[in-house]
Amino acid sequence: MTTEKIKGLIAAPPTAFHPDGSVNLDIIPIHAKFLNANGVVGAFLNGTTGEGFSLTIEERMAIAEQWVKNAPEGLRVIVHVAHTCPKSAWEMASHAEKIGAWGIAEIAPIFFKPSRVEDLVEQASKTASYAPSLPFYFYHMPQMSGAHFLMNDFLRTADPLIPNLAGIKYTHENFVDLTLSLEYGGGKYDILHGRDETLLCALSLGCRGAVGSTYNVMAPLYIHLMDAFDAGNFEEARRLQSLSIRIINILSGTTCFFSALKETMKMLGLDMGDVREPLKKISPHEIRRLKDDLTRAGFFDICSRITD
């Protein structure tokens, strides 16, 4: 399979919940329109930011259906299908293909872990085979999965075995391995950077696409950063990256980054509700402090709000 490499930002949407804890599907059309209006080129569903492992299979498939149904033209919907039960992952992969998703992704097993990269590739190959017409991305986030394999080794092993392998969502700080992955096979695969704080570093190494949480709330900043980099205005690109780091540190300085992200989205007009257990909602005091800190950092001057 030959897949056009993605250039631009792919947001990782949080999952919205009603006050009773059920999934709020009604916000998805508004969210999709908001992302599209802010220049985002895709949505990576049911991953870490989407609390995917805290959702039932039925909830995850309903979320995928609603995003595919409401995605504006050109907005790529990538469905994360990993599950501790391989058969459940295969079911979600097949479902993603059936509903017309743009692609699928899978993180390494998070409980029983493969001891060799060959075993990891074997599982990825099986999942990818259940959606053979869709681009398949391996989701590399060893901080969460505990699978500390080099992605250059993964690509070399997977290359002849996964016909629809499109690339990697690379959420890690090993820039040597990132470079080798970008260069593998003459740049054959699409390596999507997964750390918002180090987007500029990844751009300098050759990445052109990225997946991130804060692209939900400040995509214009990152688009300006990428434009500045492309224009050779590295001082401006560094300034914008530094600003994003300061804002991310504000979100991370709360007791729960994901709750803080949802509260920030609420400030912009997107009420995503609370997080699901075992995550904890930040306190009213933290919410007030969050808003004050974001205001002082200039966050509301560089992001877009939902308008009637």
Residue pairs with C-beta under 8 A, 6 or more apart in sequence:
1 135
1 163
1 164
1 165
1 166
3 103
3 135
3 166
3 167
3 190
5 167
5 190
5 208
5 209
6 41
6 42
6 76
6 190
6 192
6 208
6 209
7 41
7 208
7 209
8 39
8 40
8 41
8 42
8 208
8 209
8 210
8 223
8 226
9 39
9 40
9 41
9 42
9 209
9 210
9 212
9 215
9 219
9 222
9 223
10 40
10 41
10 42
10 43
10 44
10 76
10 78
10 192
10 209
10 210
10 211
10 212
10 215
11 35
11 40
11 42
11 43
11 44
11 211
11 212
11 213
11 215
11 216
11 219
12 43
12 44
12 47
12 48
12 49
12 50
12 211
12 212
12 213
12 215
12 216
13 31
13 35
13 43
13 44
13 45
13 49
13 50
13 67
13 216
14 49
14 50
14 51
14 213
14 216
14 258
14 261
14 262
14 265
14 272
15 23
15 46
15 50
15 51
15 52
15 55
15 59
15 63
15 272
15 276
16 23
16 24
16 25
16 27
16 28
16 31
16 271
16 272
16 273
17 23
17 24
17 272
17 273
17 274
17 275
17 276
18 24
18 273
19 273
19 274
21 276
23 55
23 59
23 62
23 63
24 272
24 273
25 62
25 63
25 66
27 270
27 271
27 272
28 63
28 66
28 67
28 70
29 66
29 70
30 270
30 306
31 270
32 43
32 67
32 70
32 71
32 72
32 75
33 70
33 72
34 270
34 304
34 306
35 43
35 75
35 215
35 216
35 219
36 72
36 74
36 75
37 304
38 219
38 220
38 223
38 304
39 219
39 220
39 223
40 75
40 215
40 219
41 74
41 75
41 76
41 209
42 75
42 76
42 77
42 78
42 102
42 211
43 67
43 71
43 75
43 76
43 77
43 78
44 50
44 78
44 80
44 105
44 169
44 211
45 52
45 60
45 63
45 64
45 67
45 77
45 78
45 79
45 80
46 52
46 55
46 60
46 63
46 64
46 79
46 80
46 81
47 80
47 105
47 107
47 139
47 211
48 141
48 144
48 213
49 213
49 216
49 258
49 261
50 63
50 80
51 258
51 275
51 276
51 279
52 60
52 80
52 82
53 82
53 83
53 84
53 110
54 276
54 277
54 278
54 279
55 63
55 276
57 83
57 88
57 91
57 92
60 79
60 81
60 92
61 92
61 95
64 77
64 79
64 92
64 95
64 96
64 99
64 101
65 99
67 77
68 77
68 99
68 100
68 101
71 77
76 102
76 103
77 101
77 102
77 103
78 101
78 102
78 103
78 104
78 105
78 137
79 92
79 93
79 96
79 101
79 103
79 104
79 105
80 104
80 105
80 106
80 107
80 139
81 89
81 92
81 93
81 96
81 104
81 105
81 106
81 127
82 89
82 105
82 106
82 107
82 108
82 109
82 110
82 127
82 139
83 89
83 92
84 109
84 110
84 111
84 112
86 123
86 126
86 127
89 106
89 127
90 126
90 127
90 130
91 130
92 104
93 104
93 106
93 127
93 128
93 130
93 131
93 134
94 130
94 131
96 104
96 131
96 134
97 104
97 130
97 131
97 132
97 133
97 134
101 134
102 134
102 135
103 134
103 135
103 136
103 137
103 166
104 127
104 128
104 131
104 134
104 135
104 136
104 137
105 136
105 137
105 138
105 139
105 169
106 124
106 127
106 128
106 136
106 137
106 138
106 139
107 138
107 139
107 140
107 141
107 144
107 145
108 114
108 120
108 138
108 139
108 140
108 142
108 145
108 146
108 147
108 149
109 123
109 145
109 147
110 144
110 145
110 146
113 145
113 146
113 147
114 120
114 123
114 147
117 149
117 150
117 153
117 154
117 157
118 157
120 147
120 149
120 154
121 154
121 157
121 158
121 161
121 162
122 161
124 136
124 138
124 158
124 162
124 165
125 158
125 161
125 162
127 136
128 136
128 162
128 163
128 164
128 165
131 164
132 163
132 164
133 164
134 164
135 164
135 166
135 167
135 190
136 162
136 164
136 165
136 166
137 166
137 167
137 168
137 169
137 190
137 192
138 151
138 154
138 158
138 165
138 167
138 168
138 169
139 168
139 169
139 171
140 147
140 151
140 154
140 168
140 169
140 170
140 171
140 172
140 194
141 169
141 171
141 172
141 194
142 148
142 149
142 172
143 171
143 172
150 174
150 177
150 180
151 168
151 170
151 177
151 178
151 180
151 181
151 191
152 177
152 180
152 181
152 184
154 168
155 165
155 168
155 181
155 184
155 185
155 189
156 184
158 165
159 165
159 184
159 185
159 188
165 189
166 189
166 190
167 189
167 190
167 191
167 192
168 181
168 189
168 190
168 191
168 192
169 192
169 194
169 211
170 178
170 181
170 191
170 192
170 193
170 194
170 202
170 207
171 194
171 195
171 211
172 178
172 194
172 195
173 195
173 198
175 201
175 202
175 205
178 191
178 193
178 202
178 205
178 207
179 205
179 206
181 189
181 191
182 191
182 205
182 206
182 207
183 206
187 206
190 209
191 207
191 209
192 207
192 209
192 210
192 211
193 199
193 202
193 203
193 207
193 209
193 210
193 211
194 210
194 211
194 212
195 202
195 212
196 210
196 212
196 213
196 214
196 215
196 222
196 244
196 248
197 241
197 244
197 245
197 248
199 210
199 212
199 222
199 225
199 226
199 241
199 244
200 225
200 229
200 237
200 238
200 241
202 210
203 226
203 229
203 237
204 229
210 222
212 222
213 257
213 258
213 261
214 222
214 244
214 247
214 248
214 251
214 261
215 222
216 261
216 265
217 261
217 264
217 265
217 268
217 303
218 244
218 247
218 299
218 302
218 303
219 304
220 302
220 303
220 304
221 240
221 243
221 244
221 302
221 303
222 240
222 244
224 236
224 240
225 236
225 237
225 240
225 241
225 244
226 237
228 234
228 236
228 237
228 240
229 237
243 297
243 298
243 302
246 297
247 294
247 297
247 299
250 260
250 290
250 293
250 294
250 297
250 299
251 257
251 260
251 261
251 264
251 290
252 260
253 293
254 260
254 282
254 286
254 290
255 280
255 282
255 283
255 286
256 275
256 279
256 280
256 281
256 282
258 275
258 279
259 274
259 275
259 279
259 280
259 281
259 282
260 282
260 286
260 290
262 272
262 273
262 274
262 275
263 282
263 287
263 290
264 290
264 294
264 299
265 271
265 272
266 272
267 291
267 294
267 300
268 303
268 304
268 305
268 306
269 305
269 306
269 307
270 306
274 281
275 281
282 290
294 300
